Amino acid sequence: MAKKIVGFHAPADLPFKAGDKVRIKKGTVLKSMHPQKDNPYEAGRSYTIEVHHVLPGSDKSIFDPDEPEGFRHEPYRNPSVRWPGSGGYWVEADINDVEPVEQD
């Protein structure tokens, strides 16, 4: 099994980029911007998507000038892949939960 990608990573260091095709397996936890979707939710089937863009994730300390100490603590957020889903609303999955698809 490949090493899990945790927290912030520069886009050049990530295994996927815009235009790559990846497999979303049934049961993968997804998040959607669709206002009528419960979030998060599980993929009801396996399917292949084309990555529109990759989000780099975040580390635990985030600079915030409004905080007394100059930063705020947030949970780690792993990088994720994002694509337009139903109705054009963005859908995303943790980068660790998707698989590459062989390009022709």
Secondary structure, 3 states (H helix, E strand, C coil): CCCCCCCCCCHHHCCCCCCCEEEECCCCEEEECCCCCCCCEECCCCEEEECCEEECCECCEEECCCCCCCEEECCCECCEEEEECHHHCEEEEEHHHEEECCCC
